[in-house]
Amino acid sequence: MTATTTIAQRIAEVRAVIARACERAGRDPSEVLLVGASKTQPASAIRDAIAAGLADFGENRADELEAQVEAARVAGIQPNWHFIGHLQRNKVREVVPAISALHSLDSTALIAEIERRREALDAAGATLPLPCYLEVNVAGEAQKQGIAPADVPALLAAAEASPVVTVVGLMTVAPLVPDPEQVRPVFRALRELAQAHGLKGLSMGMTDDYPVAIEEGATLVRVGRAIFGERRS
């Protein structure tokens, strides 16, 4: 990426990388949804990405999501918003009505809070039941959010019993390593865990490792820096 490459060019490059990864894995590129991690980017960047054919965007902080949704509304654009960070229970009322999917369902307490807020969420036009990915800390990193693989059955059962969420797959954030091949076992483990529970969705892979994630079965990749450049402070 150079300072002069446009967002449209970067998206085209990312889609080409996705296509090559799918070819290596014997997959169809249409099986992989590209979500632009638009954290801190201006509405003009999102507008340029939409013009280049990108429809889905991810935010990982509640306050930034609110700002992005409002900026997009003022600009007259309506992308599909995904929440890809840890969702605090006190932010459910603000976040859930704005998103098409939650990638970080990680507790029965969060399900209970969505249920408790259901009337207000319905009134605000939230999509319920909300499509969710269970966030799994496959690598067991102490600084990362997400449940342990062994806890997936219990949380999945709680979600299946709830009228406000529907689990569409699993999500993980792989460790940051010099060589993406080092995290291939993490992505493979998530795929095998999803298969064991009859789940098809796999939200995994970011700028540094999404080709490997696709080779291991990702159905959704969350790419920010390769599209928008470095996060703004």
ChimeraX attribute file (.defattr): number of C-alpha atoms within 10 A of each C-alpha:
attribute: neighborCount
match mode: 1-to-1
recipient: residues
	/A:1	13
	/A:2	7
	/A:3	6
	/A:4	7
	/A:5	10
	/A:6	16
	/A:7	21
	/A:8	19
	/A:9	15
	/A:10	20
	/A:11	21
	/A:12	15
	/A:13	15
	/A:14	19
	/A:15	16
	/A:16	13
	/A:17	16
	/A:18	24
	/A:19	19
	/A:20	17
	/A:21	21
	/A:22	23
	/A:23	13
	/A:24	12
	/A:25	14
	/A:26	10
	/A:27	16
	/A:28	12
	/A:29	18
	/A:30	11
	/A:31	13
	/A:32	21
	/A:33	18
	/A:34	21
	/A:35	23
	/A:36	26
	/A:37	27
	/A:38	28
	/A:39	21
	/A:40	17
	/A:41	18
	/A:42	14
	/A:43	21
	/A:44	12
	/A:45	16
	/A:46	26
	/A:47	20
	/A:48	14
	/A:49	25
	/A:50	18
	/A:51	12
	/A:52	15
	/A:53	12
	/A:54	19
	/A:55	18
	/A:56	21
	/A:57	25
	/A:58	26
	/A:59	24
	/A:60	18
	/A:61	18
	/A:62	19
	/A:63	12
	/A:64	15
	/A:65	23
	/A:66	15
	/A:67	14
	/A:68	21
	/A:69	19
	/A:70	14
	/A:71	16
	/A:72	18
	/A:73	13
	/A:74	11
	/A:75	13
	/A:76	11
	/A:77	15
	/A:78	15
	/A:79	20
	/A:80	16
	/A:81	24
	/A:82	26
	/A:83	24
	/A:84	24
	/A:85	17
	/A:86	18
	/A:87	20
	/A:88	12
	/A:89	14
	/A:90	10
	/A:91	13
	/A:92	17
	/A:93	17
	/A:94	15
	/A:95	23
	/A:96	24
	/A:97	18
	/A:98	20
	/A:99	22
	/A:100	19
	/A:101	22
	/A:102	26
	/A:103	27
	/A:104	25
	/A:105	28
	/A:106	24
	/A:107	18
	/A:108	16
	/A:109	11
	/A:110	17
	/A:111	21
	/A:112	16
	/A:113	17
	/A:114	24
	/A:115	17
	/A:116	12
	/A:117	15
	/A:118	18
	/A:119	11
	/A:120	14
	/A:121	21
	/A:122	12
	/A:123	9
	/A:124	14
	/A:125	11
	/A:126	19
	/A:127	17
	/A:128	17
	/A:129	15
	/A:130	20
	/A:131	19
	/A:132	24
	/A:133	26
	/A:134	26
	/A:135	27
	/A:136	26
	/A:137	23
	/A:138	24
	/A:139	19
	/A:140	15
	/A:141	13
	/A:142	8
	/A:143	7
	/A:144	16
	/A:145	17
	/A:146	23
	/A:147	20
	/A:148	15
	/A:149	16
	/A:150	11
	/A:151	13
	/A:152	19
	/A:153	11
	/A:154	12
	/A:155	19
	/A:156	21
	/A:157	12
	/A:158	15
	/A:159	21
	/A:160	13
	/A:161	11
	/A:162	16
	/A:163	14
	/A:164	20
	/A:165	23
	/A:166	18
	/A:167	23
	/A:168	21
	/A:169	25
	/A:170	25
	/A:171	31
	/A:172	25
	/A:173	23
	/A:174	26
	/A:175	17
	/A:176	11
	/A:177	11
	/A:178	10
	/A:179	10
	/A:180	17
	/A:181	13
	/A:182	14
	/A:183	21
	/A:184	16
	/A:185	16
	/A:186	20
	/A:187	29
	/A:188	18
	/A:189	16
	/A:190	26
	/A:191	24
	/A:192	14
	/A:193	19
	/A:194	20
	/A:195	13
	/A:196	9
	/A:197	12
	/A:198	11
	/A:199	16
	/A:200	16
	/A:201	21
	/A:202	27
	/A:203	32
	/A:204	28
	/A:205	26
	/A:206	22
	/A:207	15
	/A:208	17
	/A:209	24
	/A:210	23
	/A:211	23
	/A:212	25
	/A:213	28
	/A:214	29
	/A:215	20
	/A:216	24
	/A:217	23
	/A:218	27
	/A:219	20
	/A:220	21
	/A:221	25
	/A:222	24
	/A:223	24
	/A:224	22
	/A:225	18
	/A:226	18
	/A:227	24
	/A:228	24
	/A:229	15
	/A:230	12
	/A:231	12
	/A:232	9
	/A:233	6
